[in-house]
Amino acid sequence: MKKIGFIYLLTSFCTICSCTPKTNREIQEVIAEVHNTVTEAIAEVAEKEIKPGDIRLDKELLYDKHTLEDTYPYKDTTRHFQWEKIKERLALLENIRRKPAQWCILQNYKNRNGEAPLVKNFKRDAYKRIADTLGVERYQGIPLFLTDDTLTAERYGLDGLLTRHLGEQGKFTKVEPIFIGGEWYAPTQYIKLIPDSVVFNRAVFVDRHNQNIATLERKEEGHWLIRSMNPATTGQHRPPYAQETPLGMFVLQEKKTRM
């Protein structure tokens, strides 16, 4: 509609103007200036990203059992839902929807796609398992290679991470994991494409610090409904068995009626 209006404006403008050489030159300068101004305005609107402050949250609970308040007592202290941080992630999801891209998942649950090769620098963690220097384990890990070195992996990625698919080159896929950032190569066997028809309309936020979980559903751009607010129990770092819940931005891959 903006392009049509712009063409109509130019047509009307030219119709009412005289055609002396000097006036015509001035008209062309004005037209060029108007064209540049409108083009910049259109580009600015198109590229404007949604900010956390643009996100609106409303409570419309669908699950109302064991519901917590925004801030609630816990033993001798208080806990709360970190709505500002949640808005930051929702803004990221909104901007992801706006920008056309091919999305995929890093996938290697229970090493189903093969045990990842060793990275350049590895160690034995508190669980006696191999991990990279950032603490990400080889088990269920996805090898990530630097874009200029596909001989030895640099680090591991976590199973389920939301990732931007940047194209395939031979046996590798160039990827950009949202939580990790940066561009990497990963063997294509560890990549699961997300169909173009998939949109991100629901989000689950697990807060390790406050031990709570919130689920939200998108109503329209920038407007999300809070569907539940409940206590959660995440994993703890207690070798040799108990292991903490990893941080990241994951895609739901499997649903079960009960654990």
Short mmCIF file of the C-alpha atoms (twelve columns), coordinates in Angstrom:
data_MODEL
# 
_entry.id   MODEL 
# 
loop_
_atom_site.group_PDB 
_atom_site.id 
_atom_site.type_symbol 
_atom_site.label_atom_id 
_atom_site.label_alt_id 
_atom_site.label_comp_id 
_atom_site.label_asym_id 
_atom_site.label_seq_id 
_atom_site.Cartn_x 
_atom_site.Cartn_y 
_atom_site.Cartn_z 
_atom_site.pdbx_PDB_model_num 
ATOM 1   C CA . MET A 1   0.000  0.000   0.000   1 
ATOM 2   C CA . LYS A 2   2.827  2.404   0.733   1 
ATOM 3   C CA . LYS A 3   4.408  1.798   -2.659  1 
ATOM 4   C CA . ILE A 4   1.106  2.385   -4.442  1 
ATOM 5   C CA . GLY A 5   0.543  5.600   -2.512  1 
ATOM 6   C CA . PHE A 6   4.035  6.764   -3.384  1 
ATOM 7   C CA . ILE A 7   3.507  6.140   -7.111  1 
ATOM 8   C CA . TYR A 8   0.187  7.935   -6.981  1 
ATOM 9   C CA . LEU A 9   1.831  10.903  -5.277  1 
ATOM 10  C CA . LEU A 10  4.459  11.198  -7.979  1 
ATOM 11  C CA . THR A 11  1.884  10.914  -10.756 1 
ATOM 12  C CA . SER A 12  -0.277 13.671  -9.271  1 
ATOM 13  C CA . PHE A 13  2.765  15.835  -8.622  1 
ATOM 14  C CA . CYS A 14  3.992  15.607  -12.218 1 
ATOM 15  C CA . THR A 15  0.564  16.318  -13.607 1 
ATOM 16  C CA . ILE A 16  0.222  19.732  -12.005 1 
ATOM 17  C CA . CYS A 17  3.754  20.988  -12.642 1 
ATOM 18  C CA . SER A 18  5.014  22.999  -15.579 1 
ATOM 19  C CA . CYS A 19  7.726  21.575  -17.774 1 
ATOM 20  C CA . THR A 20  10.291 24.324  -18.199 1 
ATOM 21  C CA . PRO A 21  13.862 22.922  -18.038 1 
ATOM 22  C CA . LYS A 22  14.685 24.697  -14.755 1 
ATOM 23  C CA . THR A 23  11.449 23.748  -13.022 1 
ATOM 24  C CA . ASN A 24  11.725 20.183  -14.274 1 
ATOM 25  C CA . ARG A 25  15.237 19.906  -12.816 1 
ATOM 26  C CA . GLU A 26  13.975 21.233  -9.485  1 
ATOM 27  C CA . ILE A 27  11.081 18.795  -9.602  1 
ATOM 28  C CA . GLN A 28  13.454 15.893  -10.190 1 
ATOM 29  C CA . GLU A 29  15.517 16.963  -7.175  1 
ATOM 30  C CA . VAL A 30  12.399 17.139  -5.006  1 
ATOM 31  C CA . ILE A 31  11.222 13.753  -6.275  1 
ATOM 32  C CA . ALA A 32  14.613 12.227  -5.524  1 
ATOM 33  C CA . GLU A 33  14.586 13.722  -2.032  1 
ATOM 34  C CA . VAL A 34  11.037 12.475  -1.356  1 
ATOM 35  C CA . HIS A 35  11.931 9.027   -2.731  1 
ATOM 36  C CA . ASN A 36  14.952 8.760   -0.447  1 
ATOM 37  C CA . THR A 37  12.992 9.929   2.576   1 
ATOM 38  C CA . VAL A 38  10.134 7.461   1.998   1 
ATOM 39  C CA . THR A 39  12.537 4.604   1.233   1 
ATOM 40  C CA . GLU A 40  14.436 5.243   4.465   1 
ATOM 41  C CA . ALA A 41  11.172 5.432   6.415   1 
ATOM 42  C CA . ILE A 42  9.939  2.145   4.964   1 
ATOM 43  C CA . ALA A 43  13.281 0.487   5.683   1 
ATOM 44  C CA . GLU A 44  13.245 1.792   9.252   1 
ATOM 45  C CA . VAL A 45  9.775  0.349   9.878   1 
ATOM 46  C CA . ALA A 46  10.720 -2.966  8.293   1 
ATOM 47  C CA . GLU A 47  13.936 -3.322  10.288  1 
ATOM 48  C CA . LYS A 48  12.625 -2.064  13.617  1 
ATOM 49  C CA . GLU A 49  12.925 -4.825  16.152  1 
ATOM 50  C CA . ILE A 50  10.515 -5.464  18.964  1 
ATOM 51  C CA . LYS A 51  12.014 -4.454  22.299  1 
ATOM 52  C CA . PRO A 52  11.290 -6.077  25.686  1 
ATOM 53  C CA . GLY A 53  9.363  -2.931  26.618  1 
ATOM 54  C CA . ASP A 54  7.028  -3.559  23.674  1 
ATOM 55  C CA . ILE A 55  5.918  -6.906  25.104  1 
ATOM 56  C CA . ARG A 56  2.577  -6.934  26.903  1 
ATOM 57  C CA . LEU A 57  1.756  -9.723  29.365  1 
ATOM 58  C CA . ASP A 58  -1.752 -10.545 30.585  1 
ATOM 59  C CA . LYS A 59  -2.774 -13.310 32.969  1 
ATOM 60  C CA . GLU A 60  -5.359 -15.690 31.537  1 
ATOM 61  C CA . LEU A 61  -4.596 -18.928 33.356  1 
ATOM 62  C CA . LEU A 62  -5.661 -22.205 31.780  1 
ATOM 63  C CA . TYR A 63  -4.054 -24.273 34.548  1 
ATOM 64  C CA . ASP A 64  -4.997 -22.868 37.949  1 
ATOM 65  C CA . LYS A 65  -3.698 -25.517 40.346  1 
ATOM 66  C CA . HIS A 66  -0.767 -24.768 42.660  1 
ATOM 67  C CA . THR A 67  -0.636 -21.248 41.180  1 
ATOM 68  C CA . LEU A 68  1.955  -18.875 42.617  1 
ATOM 69  C CA . GLU A 69  1.810  -15.099 42.947  1 
ATOM 70  C CA . ASP A 70  4.289  -12.843 41.139  1 
ATOM 71  C CA . THR A 71  6.258  -12.668 44.409  1 
ATOM 72  C CA . TYR A 72  5.753  -15.303 47.093  1 
ATOM 73  C CA . PRO A 73  7.325  -16.380 50.388  1 
ATOM 74  C CA . TYR A 74  9.716  -19.300 50.529  1 
ATOM 75  C CA . LYS A 75  11.164 -20.394 53.887  1 
ATOM 76  C CA . ASP A 76  12.850 -17.301 55.316  1 
ATOM 77  C CA . THR A 77  13.025 -15.398 52.026  1 
ATOM 78  C CA . THR A 78  10.938 -14.601 48.946  1 
ATOM 79  C CA . ARG A 79  10.948 -15.761 45.371  1 
ATOM 80  C CA . HIS A 80  9.460  -14.212 42.255  1 
ATOM 81  C CA . PHE A 81  8.836  -14.586 38.532  1 
ATOM 82  C CA . GLN A 82  11.407 -12.692 36.467  1 
ATOM 83  C CA . TRP A 83  8.966  -11.101 34.047  1 
ATOM 84  C CA . GLU A 84  11.509 -8.616  32.672  1 
ATOM 85  C CA . LYS A 85  13.852 -11.419 31.641  1 
ATOM 86  C CA . ILE A 86  10.911 -13.329 30.218  1 
ATOM 87  C CA . LYS A 87  9.997  -10.276 28.129  1 
ATOM 88  C CA . GLU A 88  13.559 -10.218 26.761  1 
ATOM 89  C CA . ARG A 89  13.189 -13.781 25.482  1 
ATOM 90  C CA . LEU A 90  9.693  -13.167 24.142  1 
ATOM 91  C CA . ALA A 91  11.004 -10.157 22.207  1 
ATOM 92  C CA . LEU A 92  13.652 -12.452 20.736  1 
ATOM 93  C CA . LEU A 93  10.954 -14.928 19.683  1 
ATOM 94  C CA . GLU A 94  8.907  -12.131 18.116  1 
ATOM 95  C CA . ASN A 95  11.892 -10.922 16.103  1 
ATOM 96  C CA . ILE A 96  12.654 -14.489 15.036  1 
ATOM 97  C CA . ARG A 97  9.133  -14.726 13.607  1 
ATOM 98  C CA . ARG A 98  9.643  -11.479 11.672  1 
ATOM 99  C CA . LYS A 99  12.834 -12.502 9.909   1 
ATOM 100 C CA . PRO A 100 12.505 -15.237 7.298   1 
ATOM 101 C CA . ALA A 101 14.964 -18.018 8.077   1 
ATOM 102 C CA . GLN A 102 15.373 -21.773 7.977   1 
ATOM 103 C CA . TRP A 103 15.345 -23.114 11.527  1 
ATOM 104 C CA . CYS A 104 16.670 -26.375 12.858  1 
ATOM 105 C CA . ILE A 105 17.457 -28.226 16.087  1 
ATOM 106 C CA . LEU A 106 20.770 -29.600 17.318  1 
ATOM 107 C CA . GLN A 107 19.832 -33.194 18.049  1 
ATOM 108 C CA . ASN A 108 21.603 -36.138 19.676  1 
ATOM 109 C CA . TYR A 109 19.348 -37.430 22.460  1 
ATOM 110 C CA . LYS A 110 20.990 -40.477 24.091  1 
ATOM 111 C CA . ASN A 111 23.610 -40.359 21.313  1 
ATOM 112 C CA . ARG A 112 21.014 -41.531 18.796  1 
ATOM 113 C CA . ASN A 113 22.891 -39.799 15.984  1 
ATOM 114 C CA . GLY A 114 26.279 -41.117 17.052  1 
ATOM 115 C CA . GLU A 115 28.759 -40.348 19.810  1 
ATOM 116 C CA . ALA A 116 30.300 -36.950 19.205  1 
ATOM 117 C CA . PRO A 117 34.044 -36.875 18.410  1 
ATOM 118 C CA . LEU A 118 36.481 -35.437 20.922  1 
ATOM 119 C CA . VAL A 119 36.951 -31.673 20.966  1 
ATOM 120 C CA . LYS A 120 40.365 -29.979 20.921  1 
ATOM 121 C CA . ASN A 121 40.395 -29.362 24.664  1 
ATOM 122 C CA . PHE A 122 38.445 -31.709 26.904  1 
ATOM 123 C CA . LYS A 123 38.405 -32.847 30.507  1 
ATOM 124 C CA . ARG A 124 36.752 -35.307 32.849  1 
ATOM 125 C CA . ASP A 125 34.036 -33.577 34.824  1 
ATOM 126 C CA . ALA A 126 32.769 -34.366 38.316  1 
ATOM 127 C CA . TYR A 127 30.723 -37.208 36.831  1 
ATOM 128 C CA . LYS A 128 33.848 -38.769 35.254  1 
ATOM 129 C CA . ARG A 129 32.455 -38.025 31.811  1 
ATOM 130 C CA . ILE A 130 34.189 -36.185 28.991  1 
ATOM 131 C CA . ALA A 131 33.202 -32.516 28.656  1 
ATOM 132 C CA . ASP A 132 34.510 -29.442 26.860  1 
ATOM 133 C CA . THR A 133 36.114 -26.549 28.726  1 
ATOM 134 C CA . LEU A 134 32.657 -24.936 29.171  1 
ATOM 135 C CA . GLY A 135 31.322 -28.001 30.941  1 
ATOM 136 C CA . VAL A 136 29.120 -29.307 28.123  1 
ATOM 137 C CA . GLU A 137 29.382 -33.089 28.043  1 
ATOM 138 C CA . ARG A 138 30.228 -35.238 25.087  1 
ATOM 139 C CA . TYR A 139 27.313 -37.556 25.901  1 
ATOM 140 C CA . GLN A 140 24.247 -36.313 23.996  1 
ATOM 141 C CA . GLY A 141 26.462 -33.515 22.693  1 
ATOM 142 C CA . ILE A 142 26.711 -32.127 19.162  1 
ATOM 143 C CA . PRO A 143 30.215 -31.323 17.882  1 
ATOM 144 C CA . LEU A 144 30.625 -27.719 16.737  1 
ATOM 145 C CA . PHE A 145 33.527 -26.825 14.473  1 
ATOM 146 C CA . LEU A 146 35.018 -23.434 13.729  1 
ATOM 147 C CA . THR A 147 34.202 -22.277 10.207  1 
ATOM 148 C CA . ASP A 148 37.897 -22.390 9.267   1 
ATOM 149 C CA . ASP A 149 38.653 -25.787 10.850  1 
ATOM 150 C CA . THR A 150 36.514 -28.866 10.249  1 
ATOM 151 C CA . LEU A 151 39.139 -31.379 11.374  1 
ATOM 152 C CA . THR A 152 38.674 -31.156 15.156  1 
ATOM 153 C CA . ALA A 153 35.595 -29.864 16.957  1 
ATOM 154 C CA . GLU A 154 35.975 -26.747 19.100  1 
ATOM 155 C CA . ARG A 155 33.115 -27.372 21.561  1 
ATOM 156 C CA . TYR A 156 29.859 -29.232 22.117  1 
ATOM 157 C CA . GLY A 157 26.317 -27.993 21.650  1 
ATOM 158 C CA . LEU A 158 23.390 -29.190 23.759  1 
ATOM 159 C CA . ASP A 159 20.701 -31.460 22.400  1 
ATOM 160 C CA . GLY A 160 17.548 -29.523 21.486  1 
ATOM 161 C CA . LEU A 161 19.014 -26.037 21.048  1 
ATOM 162 C CA . LEU A 162 17.087 -23.732 18.703  1 
ATOM 163 C CA . THR A 163 19.395 -22.982 15.790  1 
ATOM 164 C CA . ARG A 164 19.420 -20.947 12.600  1 
ATOM 165 C CA . HIS A 165 20.222 -23.106 9.534   1 
ATOM 166 C CA . LEU A 166 22.672 -21.306 7.232   1 
ATOM 167 C CA . GLY A 167 23.128 -23.926 4.514   1 
ATOM 168 C CA . GLU A 168 24.896 -27.208 3.860   1 
ATOM 169 C CA . GLN A 169 28.438 -27.655 2.635   1 
ATOM 170 C CA . GLY A 170 29.409 -31.261 1.990   1 
ATOM 171 C CA . LYS A 171 28.931 -33.326 5.151   1 
ATOM 172 C CA . PHE A 172 28.533 -30.200 7.289   1 
ATOM 173 C CA . THR A 173 25.773 -27.698 7.983   1 
ATOM 174 C CA . LYS A 174 26.544 -24.109 8.848   1 
ATOM 175 C CA . VAL A 175 24.531 -23.163 11.930  1 
ATOM 176 C CA . GLU A 176 23.965 -20.329 14.381  1 
ATOM 177 C CA . PRO A 177 22.643 -21.613 17.730  1 
ATOM 178 C CA . ILE A 178 20.569 -18.829 19.274  1 
ATOM 179 C CA . PHE A 179 21.724 -19.364 22.861  1 
ATOM 180 C CA . ILE A 180 25.405 -19.903 22.019  1 
ATOM 181 C CA . GLY A 181 25.701 -17.349 19.221  1 
ATOM 182 C CA . GLY A 182 28.270 -17.257 16.445  1 
ATOM 183 C CA . GLU A 183 28.477 -19.310 13.258  1 
ATOM 184 C CA . TRP A 184 29.662 -22.910 13.406  1 
ATOM 185 C CA . TYR A 185 29.846 -26.056 11.320  1 
ATOM 186 C CA . ALA A 186 28.097 -29.174 12.602  1 
ATOM 187 C CA . PRO A 187 27.951 -32.580 10.905  1 
ATOM 188 C CA . THR A 188 24.602 -32.738 9.117   1 
ATOM 189 C CA . GLN A 189 23.701 -35.991 10.890  1 
ATOM 190 C CA . TYR A 190 23.117 -33.969 14.079  1 
ATOM 191 C CA . ILE A 191 20.762 -31.447 12.455  1 
ATOM 192 C CA . LYS A 192 16.965 -31.717 12.355  1 
ATOM 193 C CA . LEU A 193 15.184 -29.208 10.130  1 
ATOM 194 C CA . ILE A 194 12.079 -27.445 11.407  1 
ATOM 195 C CA . PRO A 195 9.318  -27.255 8.753   1 
ATOM 196 C CA . ASP A 196 8.520  -23.792 7.406   1 
ATOM 197 C CA . SER A 197 4.945  -24.204 8.674   1 
ATOM 198 C CA . VAL A 198 6.131  -24.212 12.309  1 
ATOM 199 C CA . VAL A 199 5.712  -20.955 14.239  1 
ATOM 200 C CA . PHE A 200 6.707  -20.206 17.816  1 
ATOM 201 C CA . ASN A 201 3.412  -19.439 19.561  1 
ATOM 202 C CA . ARG A 202 4.068  -21.030 22.964  1 
ATOM 203 C CA . ALA A 203 6.928  -20.747 25.407  1 
ATOM 204 C CA . VAL A 204 7.820  -22.407 28.700  1 
ATOM 205 C CA . PHE A 205 10.196 -20.592 31.065  1 
ATOM 206 C CA . VAL A 206 11.990 -22.528 33.780  1 
ATOM 207 C CA . ASP A 207 13.744 -20.370 36.380  1 
ATOM 208 C CA . ARG A 208 16.539 -22.303 38.082  1 
ATOM 209 C CA . HIS A 209 17.224 -19.559 40.625  1 
ATOM 210 C CA . ASN A 210 13.652 -19.021 41.836  1 
ATOM 211 C CA . GLN A 211 12.540 -22.602 41.156  1 
ATOM 212 C CA . ASN A 212 9.390  -21.754 39.251  1 
ATOM 213 C CA . ILE A 213 7.940  -22.371 35.817  1 
ATOM 214 C CA . ALA A 214 5.670  -20.209 33.663  1 
ATOM 215 C CA . THR A 215 3.952  -21.076 30.400  1 
ATOM 216 C CA . LEU A 216 2.865  -18.408 27.927  1 
ATOM 217 C CA . GLU A 217 0.903  -18.325 24.685  1 
ATOM 218 C CA . ARG A 218 1.059  -15.713 21.948  1 
ATOM 219 C CA . LYS A 219 -2.199 -13.897 21.213  1 
ATOM 220 C CA . GLU A 220 -0.880 -11.425 18.655  1 
ATOM 221 C CA . GLU A 221 2.361  -9.616  17.918  1 
ATOM 222 C CA . GLY A 222 3.829  -8.311  21.152  1 
ATOM 223 C CA . HIS A 223 0.939  -9.632  23.259  1 
ATOM 224 C CA . TRP A 224 1.408  -12.833 25.289  1 
ATOM 225 C CA . LEU A 225 -0.966 -14.543 27.703  1 
ATOM 226 C CA . ILE A 226 0.310  -16.153 30.906  1 
ATOM 227 C CA . ARG A 227 -1.266 -19.605 31.059  1 
ATOM 228 C CA . SER A 228 0.277  -21.023 34.247  1 
ATOM 229 C CA . MET A 229 2.584  -20.038 37.133  1 
ATOM 230 C CA . ASN A 230 3.814  -22.936 39.226  1 
ATOM 231 C CA . PRO A 231 6.651  -24.157 41.441  1 
ATOM 232 C CA . ALA A 232 9.365  -26.233 39.787  1 
ATOM 233 C CA . THR A 233 12.139 -28.536 40.928  1 
ATOM 234 C CA . THR A 234 15.204 -28.469 38.703  1 
ATOM 235 C CA . GLY A 235 18.228 -30.745 38.852  1 
ATOM 236 C CA . GLN A 236 21.109 -30.102 41.247  1 
ATOM 237 C CA . HIS A 237 24.835 -30.583 40.818  1 
ATOM 238 C CA . ARG A 238 25.332 -33.591 43.065  1 
ATOM 239 C CA . PRO A 239 27.779 -36.113 41.607  1 
ATOM 240 C CA . PRO A 240 27.856 -38.960 40.892  1 
ATOM 241 C CA . TYR A 241 24.172 -39.065 39.861  1 
ATOM 242 C CA . ALA A 242 22.138 -35.855 40.246  1 
ATOM 243 C CA . GLN A 243 22.872 -33.316 37.527  1 
ATOM 244 C CA . GLU A 244 21.775 -29.701 37.148  1 
ATOM 245 C CA . THR A 245 19.232 -28.606 34.527  1 
ATOM 246 C CA . PRO A 246 21.189 -27.015 31.638  1 
ATOM 247 C CA . LEU A 247 20.670 -23.418 30.569  1 
ATOM 248 C CA . GLY A 248 19.592 -22.721 27.026  1 
ATOM 249 C CA . MET A 249 16.810 -22.063 24.546  1 
ATOM 250 C CA . PHE A 250 15.389 -25.437 23.578  1 
ATOM 251 C CA . VAL A 251 12.712 -26.653 21.181  1 
ATOM 252 C CA . LEU A 252 10.133 -29.088 22.530  1 
ATOM 253 C CA . GLN A 253 10.805 -32.353 20.698  1 
ATOM 254 C CA . GLU A 254 8.627  -34.922 22.425  1 
ATOM 255 C CA . LYS A 255 5.369  -34.999 24.401  1 
ATOM 256 C CA . LYS A 256 4.282  -37.617 26.931  1 
ATOM 257 C CA . THR A 257 1.085  -37.913 28.935  1 
ATOM 258 C CA . ARG A 258 3.118  -38.789 32.012  1 
ATOM 259 C CA . MET A 259 6.778  -39.053 32.948  1 
# 
